[in-house]
């Protein structure tokens, strides 16, 4: 059993959330699921950039524990085997798509494929690194040395101890 401490960011809502809000739609990086940040720093950045609302521009960060078995997990960030397998599968999809439509697929096309063929339905957790889009959080300009890591969960039963972060922001 593996335990992972993660952060979920949302706009300030009332009543207080008891579970995270599921991200849905074709603009999700890894398909529909519950999205978390591995690092609190990026949870705050996401809150300020994407989840701030109202006059005071406030957002909420929740902390949770994920409980899962290693077999239910793809780690594309720190596990070399998982990473290369993930890249191979994404690129195989892209090559097949291109051979049919003669154009590169979009994220939306990839998400349609994930949904239509239940690609990751048996995987409860995927750890994924996306790329930063600015220098704001870097101490060395244009040197993207920090991993901006997201975690997508598609089985809510593995999300435990979901609670507001006690720290002020």
C-alpha positions as CSV (number, residue, x, y, z in Angstrom):
1,X,0.0,0.0,0.0
2,X,1.3,3.4,-0.9
3,X,0.3,6.7,0.7
4,X,0.7,10.1,-0.9
5,X,0.0,13.5,0.6
6,X,-1.5,15.8,-2.1
7,X,-3.2,19.2,-2.5
8,X,-6.5,20.2,-4.3
9,X,-7.2,23.8,-5.2
10,X,-10.7,25.3,-5.7
11,X,-12.4,28.6,-5.7
12,X,-13.8,29.6,-2.3
13,X,-17.0,27.7,-2.0
14,X,-19.7,27.4,0.6
15,X,-20.4,25.0,2.1
16,X,-16.9,23.7,2.5
17,X,-16.1,20.7,0.2
18,X,-16.2,17.3,1.7
19,X,-14.5,15.7,-1.4
20,X,-12.6,17.3,-4.3
21,X,-14.4,18.4,-7.4
22,X,-13.9,16.2,-10.4
23,X,-12.2,17.8,-13.4
24,X,-14.1,16.8,-16.5
25,X,-14.0,17.7,-20.2
26,X,-11.6,17.5,-23.1
27,X,-9.1,20.1,-21.7
28,X,-8.1,17.8,-18.8
29,X,-4.4,16.7,-19.2
30,X,-5.2,13.0,-18.3
31,X,-8.9,12.7,-18.9
32,X,-11.7,13.1,-16.4
33,X,-10.7,12.6,-12.8
34,X,-9.8,14.3,-9.5
35,X,-6.7,16.5,-9.9
36,X,-4.2,17.2,-7.2
37,X,-0.9,19.0,-7.0
38,X,2.1,17.2,-5.4
39,X,3.6,20.4,-4.1
40,X,1.8,23.1,-2.1
41,X,3.7,25.9,-4.0
42,X,1.9,24.9,-7.3
43,X,-1.4,24.5,-5.5
44,X,-1.1,28.2,-4.5
45,X,-0.1,29.3,-8.0
46,X,-3.0,27.4,-9.5
47,X,-5.3,29.1,-6.9
48,X,-4.1,32.6,-7.7
49,X,-4.1,32.0,-11.5
50,X,-7.1,29.9,-12.1
51,X,-9.3,29.6,-9.0
52,X,-9.4,33.0,-7.5
53,X,-12.9,34.5,-7.4
54,X,-14.8,37.4,-5.9
55,X,-13.6,40.8,-4.7
56,X,-10.9,39.4,-2.5
57,X,-9.6,36.9,-5.1
58,X,-9.7,34.1,-2.7
59,X,-9.3,30.3,-3.2
60,X,-9.1,27.2,-1.0
61,X,-6.5,24.5,-0.8
62,X,-7.4,21.1,0.6
63,X,-5.0,18.4,1.6
64,X,-5.7,14.8,1.1
65,X,-4.1,11.4,1.4
66,X,-4.2,8.9,-1.5
67,X,-4.1,5.2,-0.5
68,X,-3.5,2.8,-3.3
69,X,-1.5,-0.3,-4.4
70,X,1.5,0.0,-6.6
71,X,-0.2,-1.9,-9.4
72,X,-2.9,0.8,-9.6
73,X,-0.4,3.5,-10.3
74,X,1.5,5.0,-13.2
75,X,4.4,7.3,-12.3
76,X,5.5,9.2,-15.4
77,X,7.7,11.5,-13.3
78,X,10.0,9.4,-11.2
79,X,9.7,5.9,-12.6
80,X,11.7,5.4,-15.8
81,X,9.8,2.3,-17.0
82,X,6.4,4.0,-16.5
83,X,7.6,7.2,-18.2
84,X,8.8,5.4,-21.4
85,X,5.8,3.2,-21.5
86,X,3.5,6.3,-21.2
87,X,5.4,8.2,-23.9
88,X,5.3,5.2,-26.2
89,X,1.5,4.8,-25.8
90,X,0.8,8.5,-26.4
91,X,3.0,8.5,-29.5
92,X,1.5,5.3,-30.8
93,X,-1.9,6.9,-30.5
94,X,-0.6,10.1,-32.3
95,X,0.9,8.1,-35.1
96,X,-2.2,6.0,-35.7
97,X,-4.4,9.2,-35.6
98,X,-2.1,10.9,-38.1
99,X,-2.2,7.9,-40.4
100,X,-6.0,8.2,-40.5
101,X,-6.6,12.0,-40.5
102,X,-3.2,13.3,-41.9
103,X,-2.9,15.8,-39.0
104,X,-1.6,15.8,-35.5
105,X,-4.2,15.1,-32.8
106,X,-5.1,17.7,-30.2
107,X,-5.4,17.2,-26.5
108,X,-9.2,17.0,-27.1
109,X,-8.7,14.2,-29.6
110,X,-6.5,12.3,-27.1
111,X,-9.0,12.7,-24.4
112,X,-11.8,11.4,-26.7
113,X,-9.6,8.4,-27.3
114,X,-9.0,7.9,-23.6
115,X,-12.7,8.0,-22.9
116,X,-13.9,5.9,-25.9
117,X,-11.5,3.1,-25.3
118,X,-11.3,3.2,-21.4
119,X,-7.5,3.5,-21.7
120,X,-6.8,4.2,-18.0
121,X,-9.9,2.9,-16.3
122,X,-8.0,0.3,-14.4
123,X,-5.3,2.8,-13.3
124,X,-6.4,4.6,-10.1
125,X,-3.5,7.2,-10.0
126,X,-1.3,8.8,-12.6
127,X,1.5,11.2,-11.7
128,X,2.3,13.6,-14.5
129,X,4.6,16.6,-15.0
130,X,3.5,19.5,-17.1
131,X,5.6,22.4,-18.1
132,X,5.7,25.8,-16.4
133,X,4.5,28.7,-18.5
134,X,6.4,31.5,-16.8
135,X,9.3,32.4,-14.5
136,X,7.4,33.6,-11.5
137,X,8.2,30.6,-9.3
138,X,11.8,30.2,-10.5
139,X,14.9,31.7,-8.9
140,X,16.9,31.4,-12.1
141,X,15.2,33.0,-15.1
142,X,14.2,30.7,-18.0
143,X,15.7,27.6,-16.3
144,X,12.7,25.3,-15.6
145,X,14.4,23.1,-13.0
146,X,11.3,22.5,-10.8
147,X,8.9,19.8,-11.7
148,X,5.2,21.0,-11.8
149,X,3.6,17.7,-10.8
150,X,0.0,16.9,-11.0
151,X,-1.8,13.7,-9.9
152,X,-5.0,12.5,-11.5
153,X,-7.2,10.1,-9.5
154,X,-10.1,8.3,-11.1
155,X,-11.3,6.3,-8.1
156,X,-12.6,8.6,-5.4
157,X,-12.5,5.8,-2.8
158,X,-8.7,6.1,-2.5
159,X,-9.0,9.8,-1.5
160,X,-8.9,9.9,2.3
161,X,-8.4,12.6,5.0
162,X,-9.7,15.3,2.6
163,X,-9.7,18.6,4.6
164,X,-9.0,22.3,4.2
165,X,-5.3,23.2,4.6
166,X,-4.9,24.9,8.0
167,X,-2.2,27.2,6.7
168,X,-3.2,30.8,5.6
169,X,-2.6,31.9,2.0
